[in-house]
């Protein structure tokens, strides 16, 4: 018979098998750098493991809870970089430089341009856009993750899409 610790560890391993890749890419799109994403994911896992016993909710709430923790850890990673900048929003150019440094030689130009455009968005809009576009979270889930109301999330998404369109029009050959 398994003890509580073994059951918890097995449950955690199953949870990370199911959500780990999605959380990694969610974080990676925010921090860009692989090593920073790995560090933030590790911190996310620690926080999840520490708090999972107190979690009470269904699978949709679980996904929102996991994304909330991952988002908080990714933003914390970005805040550590802001010692040289005024705010996280000022990191855009630095993140674009990292994007180009980490992009593979055979990377699709359109994909790199799209990522560059996303990195130019203000942090709130970038978060909302990434969670909706890449992670396929509903506006309600995003609102829960960010602690915002649904109307604010929808507005942020709309503005992000408009800014992306404008950026891509201006920078496409």
Secondary structure as a PSIPRED ss2 file (coil, helix, strand):
# PSIPRED VFORMAT (PSIPRED V4.0)

   1 X C   1.000  0.000  0.000
   2 X C   1.000  0.000  0.000
   3 X C   1.000  0.000  0.000
   4 X H   0.000  1.000  0.000
   5 X H   0.000  1.000  0.000
   6 X H   0.000  1.000  0.000
   7 X H   0.000  1.000  0.000
   8 X H   0.000  1.000  0.000
   9 X H   0.000  1.000  0.000
  10 X H   0.000  1.000  0.000
  11 X H   0.000  1.000  0.000
  12 X H   0.000  1.000  0.000
  13 X H   0.000  1.000  0.000
  14 X H   0.000  1.000  0.000
  15 X H   0.000  1.000  0.000
  16 X H   0.000  1.000  0.000
  17 X H   0.000  1.000  0.000
  18 X H   0.000  1.000  0.000
  19 X H   0.000  1.000  0.000
  20 X H   0.000  1.000  0.000
  21 X H   0.000  1.000  0.000
  22 X H   0.000  1.000  0.000
  23 X H   0.000  1.000  0.000
  24 X H   0.000  1.000  0.000
  25 X H   0.000  1.000  0.000
  26 X H   0.000  1.000  0.000
  27 X H   0.000  1.000  0.000
  28 X H   0.000  1.000  0.000
  29 X H   0.000  1.000  0.000
  30 X H   0.000  1.000  0.000
  31 X H   0.000  1.000  0.000
  32 X C   1.000  0.000  0.000
  33 X C   1.000  0.000  0.000
  34 X H   0.000  1.000  0.000
  35 X H   0.000  1.000  0.000
  36 X H   0.000  1.000  0.000
  37 X H   0.000  1.000  0.000
  38 X H   0.000  1.000  0.000
  39 X H   0.000  1.000  0.000
  40 X H   0.000  1.000  0.000
  41 X H   0.000  1.000  0.000
  42 X H   0.000  1.000  0.000
  43 X H   0.000  1.000  0.000
  44 X H   0.000  1.000  0.000
  45 X H   0.000  1.000  0.000
  46 X H   0.000  1.000  0.000
  47 X H   0.000  1.000  0.000
  48 X H   0.000  1.000  0.000
  49 X H   0.000  1.000  0.000
  50 X H   0.000  1.000  0.000
  51 X H   0.000  1.000  0.000
  52 X H   0.000  1.000  0.000
  53 X H   0.000  1.000  0.000
  54 X H   0.000  1.000  0.000
  55 X C   1.000  0.000  0.000
  56 X C   1.000  0.000  0.000
  57 X C   1.000  0.000  0.000
  58 X C   1.000  0.000  0.000
  59 X H   0.000  1.000  0.000
  60 X H   0.000  1.000  0.000
  61 X H   0.000  1.000  0.000
  62 X H   0.000  1.000  0.000
  63 X H   0.000  1.000  0.000
  64 X H   0.000  1.000  0.000
  65 X H   0.000  1.000  0.000
  66 X H   0.000  1.000  0.000
  67 X H   0.000  1.000  0.000
  68 X H   0.000  1.000  0.000
  69 X H   0.000  1.000  0.000
  70 X H   0.000  1.000  0.000
  71 X H   0.000  1.000  0.000
  72 X H   0.000  1.000  0.000
  73 X H   0.000  1.000  0.000
  74 X H   0.000  1.000  0.000
  75 X H   0.000  1.000  0.000
  76 X H   0.000  1.000  0.000
  77 X H   0.000  1.000  0.000
  78 X H   0.000  1.000  0.000
  79 X H   0.000  1.000  0.000
  80 X H   0.000  1.000  0.000
  81 X H   0.000  1.000  0.000
  82 X H   0.000  1.000  0.000
  83 X H   0.000  1.000  0.000
  84 X H   0.000  1.000  0.000
  85 X C   1.000  0.000  0.000
  86 X C   1.000  0.000  0.000
  87 X C   1.000  0.000  0.000
  88 X H   0.000  1.000  0.000
  89 X H   0.000  1.000  0.000
  90 X H   0.000  1.000  0.000
  91 X H   0.000  1.000  0.000
  92 X H   0.000  1.000  0.000
  93 X H   0.000  1.000  0.000
  94 X H   0.000  1.000  0.000
  95 X H   0.000  1.000  0.000
  96 X H   0.000  1.000  0.000
  97 X H   0.000  1.000  0.000
  98 X H   0.000  1.000  0.000
  99 X H   0.000  1.000  0.000
 100 X H   0.000  1.000  0.000
 101 X H   0.000  1.000  0.000
 102 X H   0.000  1.000  0.000
 103 X C   1.000  0.000  0.000
 104 X C   1.000  0.000  0.000
 105 X C   1.000  0.000  0.000
 106 X C   1.000  0.000  0.000
 107 X C   1.000  0.000  0.000
 108 X C   1.000  0.000  0.000
 109 X H   0.000  1.000  0.000
 110 X H   0.000  1.000  0.000
 111 X H   0.000  1.000  0.000
 112 X H   0.000  1.000  0.000
 113 X H   0.000  1.000  0.000
 114 X H   0.000  1.000  0.000
 115 X H   0.000  1.000  0.000
 116 X H   0.000  1.000  0.000
 117 X H   0.000  1.000  0.000
 118 X H   0.000  1.000  0.000
 119 X H   0.000  1.000  0.000
 120 X C   1.000  0.000  0.000
 121 X C   1.000  0.000  0.000
 122 X C   1.000  0.000  0.000
 123 X H   0.000  1.000  0.000
 124 X H   0.000  1.000  0.000
 125 X H   0.000  1.000  0.000
 126 X H   0.000  1.000  0.000
 127 X H   0.000  1.000  0.000
 128 X H   0.000  1.000  0.000
 129 X H   0.000  1.000  0.000
 130 X H   0.000  1.000  0.000
 131 X H   0.000  1.000  0.000
 132 X H   0.000  1.000  0.000
 133 X H   0.000  1.000  0.000
 134 X C   1.000  0.000  0.000
 135 X C   1.000  0.000  0.000
 136 X C   1.000  0.000  0.000
 137 X C   1.000  0.000  0.000
 138 X C   1.000  0.000  0.000
 139 X H   0.000  1.000  0.000
 140 X H   0.000  1.000  0.000
 141 X H   0.000  1.000  0.000
 142 X H   0.000  1.000  0.000
 143 X H   0.000  1.000  0.000
 144 X H   0.000  1.000  0.000
 145 X H   0.000  1.000  0.000
 146 X H   0.000  1.000  0.000
 147 X C   1.000  0.000  0.000
 148 X C   1.000  0.000  0.000
 149 X C   1.000  0.000  0.000
 150 X H   0.000  1.000  0.000
 151 X H   0.000  1.000  0.000
 152 X H   0.000  1.000  0.000
 153 X H   0.000  1.000  0.000
 154 X H   0.000  1.000  0.000
 155 X H   0.000  1.000  0.000
 156 X H   0.000  1.000  0.000
 157 X H   0.000  1.000  0.000
 158 X H   0.000  1.000  0.000
 159 X H   0.000  1.000  0.000
 160 X H   0.000  1.000  0.000
 161 X H   0.000  1.000  0.000
 162 X H   0.000  1.000  0.000
 163 X H   0.000  1.000  0.000
 164 X H   0.000  1.000  0.000
 165 X H   0.000  1.000  0.000
 166 X H   0.000  1.000  0.000
 167 X H   0.000  1.000  0.000
 168 X H   0.000  1.000  0.000
 169 X H   0.000  1.000  0.000
 170 X H   0.000  1.000  0.000
 171 X H   0.000  1.000  0.000
 172 X C   1.000  0.000  0.000
 173 X C   1.000  0.000  0.000
